[in-house]
C-alpha cells in the first residue's frame, strides 16, 4: 500500500459513513434508488420510463406541444 493510500483510508471510511450507500447496499443499476420508479432519485430505465418523477412529467408536457411523439418519431424519414 502506498503512502497516499495509507493517508487516504481514514478519510475514505469517514466519507462512506456519511453516504447512504456502502458495500452492503451499493448504488448499482439494480438498486431501487437508481431506477426510475416514480420518485425523484432514480434516473435509470424502469418499465419503459427514464428519469425522475419531474423528468417524466416535464417530458409528457413537452411531448404534447411537439408534433413528434411515439406514433410519429423524429428520424431520417420524418425530418
Rosetta constraint file for C-alpha pairs under 8 A:
AtomPair CA 1 CA 5 HARMONIC 6.17 0.50
AtomPair CA 1 CA 6 HARMONIC 6.70 0.50
AtomPair CA 2 CA 6 HARMONIC 6.34 0.50
AtomPair CA 3 CA 7 HARMONIC 6.22 0.50
AtomPair CA 4 CA 8 HARMONIC 6.01 0.50
AtomPair CA 5 CA 9 HARMONIC 6.01 0.50
AtomPair CA 6 CA 10 HARMONIC 7.95 0.50
AtomPair CA 7 CA 11 HARMONIC 7.71 0.50
AtomPair CA 8 CA 12 HARMONIC 6.10 0.50
AtomPair CA 9 CA 13 HARMONIC 6.21 0.50
AtomPair CA 10 CA 14 HARMONIC 6.14 0.50
AtomPair CA 11 CA 15 HARMONIC 6.18 0.50
AtomPair CA 12 CA 16 HARMONIC 6.13 0.50
AtomPair CA 13 CA 17 HARMONIC 6.30 0.50
AtomPair CA 14 CA 18 HARMONIC 6.92 0.50
AtomPair CA 15 CA 19 HARMONIC 6.50 0.50
AtomPair CA 16 CA 20 HARMONIC 7.95 0.50
AtomPair CA 16 CA 21 HARMONIC 7.51 0.50
AtomPair CA 16 CA 22 HARMONIC 6.53 0.50
AtomPair CA 21 CA 25 HARMONIC 5.33 0.50
AtomPair CA 21 CA 26 HARMONIC 5.23 0.50
AtomPair CA 21 CA 27 HARMONIC 6.06 0.50
AtomPair CA 22 CA 26 HARMONIC 5.33 0.50
AtomPair CA 22 CA 27 HARMONIC 7.93 0.50
AtomPair CA 26 CA 31 HARMONIC 7.28 0.50
AtomPair CA 27 CA 31 HARMONIC 5.85 0.50
AtomPair CA 27 CA 33 HARMONIC 7.50 0.50
AtomPair CA 27 CA 34 HARMONIC 6.76 0.50
AtomPair CA 28 CA 34 HARMONIC 6.79 0.50
AtomPair CA 29 CA 34 HARMONIC 6.01 0.50
AtomPair CA 29 CA 35 HARMONIC 7.17 0.50
AtomPair CA 29 CA 44 HARMONIC 7.36 0.50
AtomPair CA 30 CA 34 HARMONIC 6.97 0.50
AtomPair CA 30 CA 35 HARMONIC 7.27 0.50
AtomPair CA 31 CA 35 HARMONIC 6.81 0.50
AtomPair CA 32 CA 37 HARMONIC 7.41 0.50
AtomPair CA 32 CA 42 HARMONIC 7.28 0.50
AtomPair CA 33 CA 41 HARMONIC 5.71 0.50
AtomPair CA 33 CA 42 HARMONIC 5.04 0.50
AtomPair CA 34 CA 41 HARMONIC 6.77 0.50
AtomPair CA 34 CA 42 HARMONIC 4.28 0.50
AtomPair CA 34 CA 43 HARMONIC 5.99 0.50
AtomPair CA 34 CA 44 HARMONIC 5.83 0.50
AtomPair CA 35 CA 41 HARMONIC 7.80 0.50
AtomPair CA 35 CA 42 HARMONIC 4.30 0.50
AtomPair CA 35 CA 43 HARMONIC 5.54 0.50
AtomPair CA 35 CA 44 HARMONIC 4.44 0.50
AtomPair CA 35 CA 45 HARMONIC 5.98 0.50
AtomPair CA 35 CA 46 HARMONIC 5.84 0.50
AtomPair CA 35 CA 50 HARMONIC 7.96 0.50
AtomPair CA 36 CA 41 HARMONIC 7.57 0.50
AtomPair CA 36 CA 42 HARMONIC 4.43 0.50
AtomPair CA 36 CA 43 HARMONIC 4.97 0.50
AtomPair CA 36 CA 44 HARMONIC 5.31 0.50
AtomPair CA 36 CA 45 HARMONIC 5.67 0.50
AtomPair CA 36 CA 46 HARMONIC 5.31 0.50
AtomPair CA 36 CA 49 HARMONIC 6.30 0.50
AtomPair CA 36 CA 50 HARMONIC 5.55 0.50
AtomPair CA 36 CA 51 HARMONIC 5.41 0.50
AtomPair CA 36 CA 52 HARMONIC 5.81 0.50
AtomPair CA 36 CA 53 HARMONIC 7.68 0.50
AtomPair CA 37 CA 42 HARMONIC 6.57 0.50
AtomPair CA 37 CA 46 HARMONIC 6.42 0.50
AtomPair CA 37 CA 52 HARMONIC 7.71 0.50
AtomPair CA 37 CA 53 HARMONIC 7.99 0.50
AtomPair CA 38 CA 42 HARMONIC 7.77 0.50
AtomPair CA 38 CA 52 HARMONIC 6.26 0.50
AtomPair CA 38 CA 53 HARMONIC 4.88 0.50
AtomPair CA 39 CA 52 HARMONIC 5.81 0.50
AtomPair CA 39 CA 53 HARMONIC 5.27 0.50
AtomPair CA 40 CA 52 HARMONIC 4.59 0.50
AtomPair CA 40 CA 53 HARMONIC 5.45 0.50
AtomPair CA 40 CA 54 HARMONIC 6.91 0.50
AtomPair CA 41 CA 52 HARMONIC 6.09 0.50
AtomPair CA 42 CA 51 HARMONIC 6.32 0.50
AtomPair CA 42 CA 52 HARMONIC 5.57 0.50
AtomPair CA 43 CA 50 HARMONIC 5.77 0.50
AtomPair CA 43 CA 51 HARMONIC 3.92 0.50
AtomPair CA 43 CA 52 HARMONIC 5.48 0.50
AtomPair CA 44 CA 50 HARMONIC 5.59 0.50
AtomPair CA 44 CA 51 HARMONIC 6.29 0.50
AtomPair CA 45 CA 49 HARMONIC 5.43 0.50
AtomPair CA 45 CA 50 HARMONIC 4.49 0.50
AtomPair CA 45 CA 51 HARMONIC 7.26 0.50
AtomPair CA 46 CA 50 HARMONIC 6.61 0.50
AtomPair CA 49 CA 56 HARMONIC 7.34 0.50
AtomPair CA 50 CA 55 HARMONIC 7.90 0.50
AtomPair CA 50 CA 56 HARMONIC 7.06 0.50
AtomPair CA 51 CA 55 HARMONIC 5.27 0.50
AtomPair CA 51 CA 56 HARMONIC 6.08 0.50
AtomPair CA 52 CA 56 HARMONIC 6.24 0.50
AtomPair CA 53 CA 57 HARMONIC 6.17 0.50
AtomPair CA 54 CA 58 HARMONIC 5.98 0.50
AtomPair CA 55 CA 59 HARMONIC 6.03 0.50
AtomPair CA 56 CA 60 HARMONIC 6.26 0.50
AtomPair CA 57 CA 61 HARMONIC 6.40 0.50
AtomPair CA 58 CA 62 HARMONIC 6.16 0.50
AtomPair CA 59 CA 63 HARMONIC 6.00 0.50
AtomPair CA 60 CA 64 HARMONIC 6.47 0.50
AtomPair CA 61 CA 65 HARMONIC 7.00 0.50
AtomPair CA 62 CA 66 HARMONIC 6.36 0.50
AtomPair CA 63 CA 67 HARMONIC 7.66 0.50
AtomPair CA 63 CA 68 HARMONIC 7.34 0.50
AtomPair CA 63 CA 69 HARMONIC 6.38 0.50
AtomPair CA 67 CA 72 HARMONIC 7.71 0.50
AtomPair CA 68 CA 72 HARMONIC 5.16 0.50
AtomPair CA 68 CA 73 HARMONIC 5.28 0.50
AtomPair CA 68 CA 74 HARMONIC 5.84 0.50
AtomPair CA 69 CA 73 HARMONIC 5.36 0.50
AtomPair CA 69 CA 74 HARMONIC 7.71 0.50
AtomPair CA 72 CA 78 HARMONIC 7.99 0.50
AtomPair CA 73 CA 78 HARMONIC 7.42 0.50
AtomPair CA 74 CA 78 HARMONIC 5.82 0.50
AtomPair CA 74 CA 79 HARMONIC 6.27 0.50
AtomPair CA 75 CA 79 HARMONIC 5.85 0.50
